[in-house]
Amino acid sequence: MADIAVIGAGYVGLTTGACLASLGHNVTIADIDEKKIQDLEAGKIPIFEPGLEELVSTAVSDNNLHFVVGARSASATAQFHFLCLPTPPKSDGTTDMQYFHAAIEEIREIIPPESIIVNKSTLPVGSASNIQNLLSRKDVEIVSNPEFLSEGNAVQDFLNPARIVVGAESDETATKVAALYSKIDTPIVLTDAASAELTKHTANAFLAMKLTFVNEIAALCELVGANITDVTKGIGLDPRIGSSYLQPGPGWGGSCFPKDSSSLVQTAKRVGFDFELLEKAIDRNQIHLERTAKKIMDELPDKNAHKDGKIAVLGLTFKAGTDDLRSSPSLAVIGYLLAEDVQVAGYDPMVFEAVEELEELDIASDSYQAALGADVLAILTEWEEFTDLDFGKIRDVMRQPVIVDARNLLRRRDMEDQGFRYIGIGQ
Ligand SMILES: NC(=O)c1ccc[n+]([C@@H]2O[C@H](COP(=O)([O-])OP(=O)(O)OC[C@H]3O[C@@H](n4cnc5c(N)ncnc54)[C@H](O)[C@@H]3O)[C@@H](O)[C@H]2O)c1
């Protein structure tokens, strides 16, 4: 059992802390957000993540998990310091390291001798070595141990990962970090810090490119009269390709893919490599988002009076199973719609308040309220509950019965039988 400080109580920090505690370690999670820590102490989980609340509550009652404000109180006695801090993009696409610099500054003098700093956040190649310089403590090593969890399945992913990657300069330190996960049965990749950092960026960039590729094929399907569902089934059964991340959609987004892909392009630029393939995948994703908005706009009855048009959007989060709105493709598409002056009402099972960056977006209390008087119903996030709606009732409250299903969530035949004009993706 190790004494672990987890700095940052967000999606990754909270999951990491609760899971490490469930593996038997003594964990203290720190955040600068006092309200977040107060809520956690009161048993309130600030994010929606299946299974997390139970895990936190068990670890707290087992006295394995504690919450404090500020990194210093957590790190003063810990052997391991897991940094789970934000790494947002700067306007030029590079990674903003300010949260890391601030946290390192905060803890550098008080962390115990021979303790180990573990970077869980997604950081550009070279960060471990830069942070080591900033820390200027020869007795403390920085290890890269990137997190691969996916929101909506975070606890499961953390406790049953496809692999654990640990990158350190010394084998002894890497082995100490790997040992923290000894109760998890999975391949462990021990490597140097730069390779571990690049592994994480590569994984996200590769998945983003896979999604762009599928959206390109979906666009081609529409032009040649093929069906993307059958095409992806046909290629996904090939184990060399695999069936995951083959679902077409409005364009990809979320808190990780956009910033991590751009950061990798910028890393490549810094060392004189032109990563045109990835750059193009990012540009093409923007085109797919615009294309989705255009598909929706094309269904408005009066092309000259957008102000009178109304669009109902089902799904606002970046994917189903999370409450995370960061870089959501749905919000990007809505942004394009609002820029055309059309009225938009949105419903999402996990969004209850106005969306800060989209003031003109009306938040509806359910799908039927969103659909009231709408000319188009657009499905932009793949929440399962949208398949169980009473579509007869939806049709009756809409001004015209049109569905643009950017997730191919519904069955065309069922919708057409109910009297809808149905437009999917790649069909
Ligand atoms: N969200 C994901 O699905 C996911 C998956 C894998 C990796 N990652 C990476 O993990 C990192 C964290 O992502 P996240 O989604 O958990 O971010 P987040 O924004 O949800 O959480 C970060 C937390 O750090 C806190 N914080 C900032 N400065 C602090 C300081 N000095 N001391 C203590 N706390 C501080 C913030 O208040 C916030 O609660 C990012 O690098 C991200 O790319 C995220």
Ligand as a Chemical Component Dictionary entry (heavy atoms), coordinates in Angstrom:
data_LIG
# 
_chem_comp.id                   LIG 
_chem_comp.type                 NON-POLYMER 
_chem_comp.pdbx_formal_charge   0 
_chem_comp.three_letter_code    LIG 
# 
loop_
_chem_comp_atom.comp_id 
_chem_comp_atom.atom_id 
_chem_comp_atom.alt_atom_id 
_chem_comp_atom.type_symbol 
_chem_comp_atom.charge 
_chem_comp_atom.model_Cartn_x 
_chem_comp_atom.model_Cartn_y 
_chem_comp_atom.model_Cartn_z 
_chem_comp_atom.pdbx_ordinal 
LIG N1  N1  N 0  -11.247 13.650 -19.668 1  
LIG C1  C1  C 0  -10.782 12.585 -20.300 2  
LIG O1  O1  O 0  -11.528 11.778 -20.871 3  
LIG C2  C2  C 0  -9.300  12.306 -20.317 4  
LIG C3  C3  C 0  -8.840  11.023 -20.628 5  
LIG C4  C4  C 0  -7.475  10.781 -20.628 6  
LIG C5  C5  C 0  -6.583  11.814 -20.357 7  
LIG N2  N2  N 1  -7.066  13.061 -20.079 8  
LIG C6  C6  C 0  -6.101  14.117 -19.761 9  
LIG O2  O2  O 0  -6.048  14.253 -18.340 10 
LIG C7  C7  C 0  -5.831  15.629 -17.964 11 
LIG C8  C8  C 0  -6.929  16.100 -17.034 12 
LIG O3  O3  O 0  -8.157  16.040 -17.749 13 
LIG P1  P1  P 0  -9.558  16.184 -17.006 14 
LIG O4  O4  O 0  -10.595 15.939 -18.037 15 
LIG O5  O5  O -1 -9.567  15.377 -15.749 16 
LIG O6  O6  O 0  -9.521  17.741 -16.621 17 
LIG P2  P2  P 0  -10.511 18.535 -15.659 18 
LIG O7  O7  O 0  -10.502 19.922 -16.138 19 
LIG O8  O8  O 0  -11.801 17.786 -15.532 20 
LIG O9  O9  O 0  -9.804  18.457 -14.215 21 
LIG C9  C9  C 0  -8.649  19.146 -13.865 22 
LIG C10 C10 C 0  -8.746  19.572 -12.400 23 
LIG O10 O10 O 0  -7.492  20.123 -11.974 24 
LIG C11 C11 C 0  -7.774  21.169 -11.044 25 
LIG N3  N3  N 0  -6.572  22.010 -10.857 26 
LIG C12 C12 C 0  -6.040  22.953 -11.692 27 
LIG N4  N4  N 0  -4.915  23.456 -11.152 28 
LIG C13 C13 C 0  -4.716  22.835 -9.958  29 
LIG C14 C14 C 0  -3.714  22.920 -8.930  30 
LIG N5  N5  N 0  -2.677  23.756 -9.015  31 
LIG N6  N6  N 0  -3.855  22.124 -7.844  32 
LIG C15 C15 C 0  -4.898  21.270 -7.715  33 
LIG N7  N7  N 0  -5.862  21.149 -8.655  34 
LIG C16 C16 C 0  -5.776  21.914 -9.765  35 
LIG C17 C17 C 0  -8.966  21.866 -11.649 36 
LIG O11 O11 O 0  -9.642  22.662 -10.704 37 
LIG C18 C18 C 0  -9.788  20.661 -12.143 38 
LIG O12 O12 O 0  -10.702 20.211 -11.144 39 
LIG C19 C19 C 0  -5.734  16.392 -19.287 40 
LIG O13 O13 O 0  -4.390  16.443 -19.669 41 
LIG C20 C20 C 0  -6.493  15.498 -20.262 42 
LIG O14 O14 O 0  -6.064  15.670 -21.594 43 
LIG C21 C21 C 0  -8.394  13.326 -20.028 44 
# 
loop_
_chem_comp_bond.comp_id 
_chem_comp_bond.atom_id_1 
_chem_comp_bond.atom_id_2 
_chem_comp_bond.value_order 
_chem_comp_bond.pdbx_ordinal 
LIG N1  C1  SING 1  
LIG C1  O1  DOUB 2  
LIG C1  C2  SING 3  
LIG C2  C3  SING 4  
LIG C2  C21 DOUB 5  
LIG C3  C4  DOUB 6  
LIG C4  C5  SING 7  
LIG C5  N2  DOUB 8  
LIG N2  C6  SING 9  
LIG N2  C21 SING 10 
LIG C6  O2  SING 11 
LIG C6  C20 SING 12 
LIG O2  C7  SING 13 
LIG C7  C8  SING 14 
LIG C7  C19 SING 15 
LIG C8  O3  SING 16 
LIG O3  P1  SING 17 
LIG P1  O4  DOUB 18 
LIG P1  O5  SING 19 
LIG P1  O6  SING 20 
LIG O6  P2  SING 21 
LIG P2  O7  DOUB 22 
LIG P2  O8  SING 23 
LIG P2  O9  SING 24 
LIG O9  C9  SING 25 
LIG C9  C10 SING 26 
LIG C10 O10 SING 27 
LIG C10 C18 SING 28 
LIG O10 C11 SING 29 
LIG C11 N3  SING 30 
LIG C11 C17 SING 31 
LIG N3  C12 SING 32 
LIG N3  C16 SING 33 
LIG C12 N4  DOUB 34 
LIG N4  C13 SING 35 
LIG C13 C14 SING 36 
LIG C13 C16 DOUB 37 
LIG C14 N5  SING 38 
LIG C14 N6  DOUB 39 
LIG N6  C15 SING 40 
LIG C15 N7  DOUB 41 
LIG N7  C16 SING 42 
LIG C17 O11 SING 43 
LIG C17 C18 SING 44 
LIG C18 O12 SING 45 
LIG C19 O13 SING 46 
LIG C19 C20 SING 47 
LIG C20 O14 SING 48 
# 
